Amino acid sequence: MMTNRKVPMDESNPILLQINNRWHIVEHSRRSERALCGVRVTHRGAHARLSLVGKRNVCGKCLELFKAMENA
């Protein structure tokens, strides 16, 4: 489950988890129950880092929330 830290992951290069064929930002690839956007992790697909996947391929809501957390 997500914690209440300002930025719960590597500030510059968060962990991504592929959920339903879409990349989402998560706190931890094995322990997170939900992505930043609230999507429930039902199946643990591939995991990667943002620098590898690229922002264009990540859930827009996850990116928006991640940027807001960075600026907080």
Buried (B, 14 or more C-beta within 10 A) or exposed (E): EBEEEEBBBEEEEBBBBBBEEBBBBBBBBEEBEBBBBEBEBEEEEEBBEBEEBEEEEBBEBBBEBBEEBEEE
